[in-house]
Amino acid sequence: MKVIILAAGYATRLYPLTLTQPKPLLGVAGKPMVDYVLDNLATLPGLDRVYLVTNAKFAEHFERWAENYRATKAKLNFTIFNDGSTDDSNKLGAIGDLNLILDREKIDDDIVVVAGDNLFSQTLEAFGTFSLAKNQPVLGIYDVGSLDQARKYGVVDVDASGRIVSFEEKPQHPASSQIGIALYYYPKAVLPLIRQYVAEGNNPDQPGRLIQWLYPRTPVYTWNVPGLWFDIGSKETLEEANRIFEKH
């Protein structure tokens, strides 16, 4: 199994904090937020390589981070992948970056895809176990607790088996507060569909759009993320995450 961390954005809403530092390397309660991602994925069953895709501006930052992570934490095999973009005007988008890695690295394995700015408070090992048992695409879901909050995300409806029956990106009138987050499992049999999505000229940004396109074509299941989850999109959410994770 491979983990692909999406970290090629420029986080302009967090300027000036992210002018010289990529958002996933900003500190939360004393450690980079991407550490929370990887600490909780490091025990995935069969994990043998981590790919982190970033941009030309911040590739060296992540190279230094990966060296330190290897030296002080899990002895994982890292590949830091520079997508060649330099700013928002020429970025490839999250799905474009995913497709680029699949193509350039000739990946033919199950993959877990995760955004580098997601904060998790608990291990995601059970996500891997559940996904391997399903052997179908799996989306991490989380209850944000209010319909108002849900409007910012992709809202999910599932059947009794946990299979997605509807997925609406940023709905005006969400049916529930249960959202899909940027945590995905794709078995290797589904990788050609990712390539098809891009080849057809679909929107290469916002990774939830791939799920929206995928679930009518193949079964996509869901897994409830335990503990705390934060999507750091503003200075306010960064400050709130600092307060909560310091207590936690």
C-alpha positions as CSV (number, residue, x, y, z in Angstrom):
1,M,0.0,0.0,0.0
2,K,1.1,3.5,-0.8
3,V,0.1,6.8,0.9
4,I,-0.1,9.9,-1.3
5,I,-0.2,13.2,0.7
6,L,-1.5,16.2,-1.3
7,A,0.5,19.3,-0.3
8,A,0.9,21.4,-3.4
9,G,-1.4,24.3,-2.6
10,Y,-0.4,27.8,-1.8
11,A,-2.9,28.6,1.0
12,T,-3.3,32.2,0.1
13,R,-6.0,32.7,2.7
14,L,-3.4,32.2,5.3
15,Y,-1.0,34.9,4.1
16,P,1.4,36.1,5.4
17,L,1.9,32.8,7.4
18,T,2.2,30.8,4.2
19,L,4.3,33.2,2.1
20,T,7.5,31.4,3.2
21,Q,6.2,28.2,4.8
22,P,3.7,25.6,3.3
23,K,0.5,25.2,5.2
24,P,1.1,21.6,6.2
25,L,4.3,22.6,7.9
26,L,2.7,25.2,10.1
27,G,2.8,24.3,13.7
28,V,-0.2,23.0,15.7
29,A,0.4,22.4,19.4
30,G,4.1,22.2,18.9
31,K,4.4,20.1,15.7
32,P,3.8,20.5,12.0
33,M,0.2,19.6,11.0
34,V,1.4,17.1,8.4
35,D,2.9,15.1,11.3
36,Y,-0.6,14.5,12.6
37,V,-1.5,13.1,9.2
38,L,1.4,10.8,9.0
39,D,1.6,9.8,12.7
40,N,-1.9,8.4,12.3
41,L,-1.3,6.7,9.0
42,A,2.1,5.2,9.8
43,T,0.6,2.0,11.0
44,L,-1.5,1.3,7.9
45,P,-1.3,-2.4,7.0
46,G,1.3,-3.1,4.4
47,L,2.4,0.6,4.0
48,D,5.7,0.6,2.1
49,R,6.1,4.1,0.7
50,V,4.9,7.6,1.3
51,Y,4.6,10.1,-1.7
52,L,4.2,13.7,-0.8
53,V,3.3,16.0,-3.8
54,T,4.2,19.6,-3.5
55,N,5.2,22.5,-5.7
56,A,8.5,24.1,-6.8
57,K,8.2,26.8,-4.2
58,F,8.1,24.5,-1.2
59,A,9.8,21.2,-2.3
60,E,13.0,21.9,-0.3
61,H,10.9,22.6,2.8
62,F,9.3,19.2,2.6
63,E,12.6,17.4,1.8
64,R,14.0,18.8,5.1
65,W,10.9,17.8,6.9
66,A,11.0,14.2,5.5
67,E,14.6,13.8,6.6
68,N,13.7,14.9,10.1
69,Y,10.6,12.7,10.2
70,R,12.6,9.6,9.1
71,A,15.3,10.3,11.7
72,T,13.1,11.0,14.7
73,K,9.9,9.0,14.0
74,A,8.8,6.2,11.7
75,K,11.5,4.9,9.4
76,L,9.2,5.3,6.3
77,N,10.3,5.4,2.7
78,F,9.6,8.9,1.4
79,T,9.4,10.4,-2.1
80,I,8.9,14.1,-2.2
81,F,7.4,14.9,-5.6
82,N,7.7,18.4,-7.1
83,D,4.8,19.0,-9.5
84,G,6.6,22.0,-11.1
85,S,4.0,24.6,-10.3
86,T,5.0,28.0,-8.9
87,D,1.8,29.7,-7.9
88,D,-2.0,29.5,-8.2
89,S,-1.9,30.5,-11.9
90,N,-0.2,27.2,-13.0
91,K,-1.1,24.7,-10.3
92,L,-2.3,21.3,-11.4
93,G,-5.1,20.8,-8.8
94,A,-5.3,18.0,-6.3
95,I,-6.6,15.4,-8.7
96,G,-4.2,16.6,-11.3
97,D,-1.3,16.0,-8.8
98,L,-2.7,12.6,-7.9
99,N,-2.8,11.6,-11.6
100,L,0.7,13.0,-12.2
101,I,2.2,10.8,-9.4
102,L,0.3,7.7,-10.6
103,D,1.7,8.3,-14.1
104,R,5.2,9.3,-13.3
105,E,5.8,6.7,-10.6
106,K,4.0,3.9,-12.4
107,I,2.1,3.1,-9.3
108,D,0.2,-0.2,-9.5
109,D,-0.9,-0.7,-5.9
110,D,-3.6,0.2,-3.4
111,I,-3.3,3.8,-2.4
112,V,-4.5,6.0,0.5
113,V,-4.8,9.7,-0.5
114,V,-5.0,12.4,2.1
115,A,-4.7,16.2,2.2
116,G,-1.6,17.4,4.1
117,D,-3.6,20.0,6.0
118,N,-6.1,17.6,7.7
119,L,-5.6,17.2,11.4
120,F,-6.4,13.9,13.0
121,S,-6.3,13.1,16.7
122,Q,-6.5,9.3,16.5
123,T,-4.9,6.5,14.6
124,L,-6.3,5.7,11.1
125,E,-5.0,2.1,11.2
126,A,-8.6,0.8,11.3
127,F,-9.3,2.8,8.1
128,G,-6.7,0.7,6.3
129,T,-8.1,-2.5,7.7
130,F,-11.6,-1.7,6.8
131,S,-10.6,-0.5,3.3
132,L,-8.6,-3.7,2.6
133,A,-11.5,-5.8,3.6
134,K,-13.9,-3.9,1.4
135,N,-11.5,-3.8,-1.6
136,Q,-13.6,-0.9,-3.0
137,P,-13.0,2.9,-2.8
138,V,-13.6,4.2,0.7
139,L,-14.2,7.8,1.7
140,G,-13.5,9.1,5.3
141,I,-16.5,10.9,6.6
142,Y,-17.0,13.2,9.7
143,D,-20.0,14.8,11.3
144,V,-19.3,18.5,11.6
145,G,-22.3,19.0,13.9
146,S,-24.1,21.7,12.0
147,L,-25.8,22.2,8.6
148,D,-24.2,25.6,8.4
149,Q,-20.7,24.1,8.6
150,A,-21.7,21.3,6.2
151,R,-22.3,23.9,3.4
152,K,-18.5,24.3,3.1
153,Y,-17.9,20.7,2.2
154,G,-19.2,17.7,0.3
155,V,-22.3,16.3,2.0
156,V,-22.7,12.5,1.9
157,D,-25.8,10.3,2.1
158,V,-25.2,6.5,2.6
159,D,-27.4,3.4,2.6
160,A,-27.5,0.8,5.4
161,S,-24.3,-0.8,4.2
162,G,-22.4,2.5,4.3
163,R,-22.3,2.8,0.5
164,I,-22.6,6.3,-0.9
165,V,-25.9,7.0,-2.6
166,S,-25.5,10.7,-3.0
167,F,-22.6,13.2,-2.7
168,E,-23.2,16.9,-3.2
169,E,-20.3,19.4,-3.2
170,K,-20.9,22.5,-1.1
171,P,-24.8,22.3,-1.1
172,Q,-26.9,25.4,-0.3
173,H,-29.3,23.2,1.6
174,P,-27.4,20.2,3.0
175,A,-29.5,17.2,4.0
176,S,-27.2,16.3,6.9
177,S,-24.0,17.5,8.7
178,Q,-22.1,14.4,7.6
179,I,-19.4,15.3,5.2
180,G,-16.7,13.7,3.1
181,I,-13.2,14.7,4.1
182,A,-9.9,14.5,2.1
183,L,-9.1,10.9,3.2
184,Y,-9.6,8.3,0.5
185,Y,-8.7,4.7,-0.2
186,Y,-8.5,3.5,-3.9
187,P,-7.7,-0.2,-4.6
188,K,-5.4,-0.7,-7.5
189,A,-8.2,-2.0,-9.7
190,V,-9.8,1.5,-9.6
191,L,-6.7,3.5,-10.6
192,P,-7.6,3.4,-14.3
193,L,-10.8,5.2,-13.4
194,I,-8.8,8.1,-11.9
195,R,-6.9,8.3,-15.2
196,Q,-10.1,8.3,-17.1
197,Y,-11.5,11.1,-15.0
198,V,-8.6,13.3,-15.9
199,A,-8.4,12.2,-19.5
200,E,-12.1,13.2,-20.0
201,G,-11.2,16.8,-19.0
202,N,-13.0,16.9,-15.6
203,N,-12.2,19.4,-13.0
204,P,-8.7,18.5,-11.7
205,D,-9.0,20.4,-8.4
206,Q,-11.0,19.6,-5.2
207,P,-10.4,15.9,-4.6
208,G,-14.1,15.3,-3.5
209,R,-15.1,15.9,-7.2
210,L,-13.5,12.6,-8.0
211,I,-15.7,10.8,-5.5
212,Q,-18.7,12.6,-6.9
213,W,-17.9,11.3,-10.4
214,L,-16.9,7.8,-9.1
215,Y,-19.7,6.7,-6.9
216,P,-22.3,6.2,-9.7
217,R,-19.7,4.1,-11.6
218,T,-18.5,1.8,-8.9
219,P,-19.5,1.2,-5.2
220,V,-17.8,3.7,-2.9
221,Y,-18.1,3.0,0.9
222,T,-17.6,5.3,3.9
223,W,-15.7,5.1,7.2
224,N,-16.3,7.3,10.2
225,V,-13.2,9.2,11.3
226,P,-12.8,8.9,15.1
227,G,-11.8,11.6,17.5
228,L,-11.1,15.1,16.4
229,W,-10.7,16.3,12.8
230,F,-9.8,19.8,11.6
231,D,-9.6,21.2,8.1
232,I,-7.3,24.2,8.5
233,G,-8.6,26.8,6.0
234,S,-8.2,30.1,7.8
235,K,-6.2,31.8,10.6
236,E,-9.3,31.3,12.9
237,T,-9.4,27.5,12.4
238,L,-5.6,27.4,12.9
239,E,-5.9,29.2,16.2
240,E,-8.8,27.0,17.3
241,A,-6.9,23.9,16.4
242,N,-3.9,25.1,18.5
243,R,-6.2,25.7,21.5
244,I,-7.9,22.3,21.2
245,F,-4.9,20.1,20.4
246,E,-2.8,21.7,23.2
247,K,-5.5,20.6,25.7
248,H,-5.9,17.2,23.9
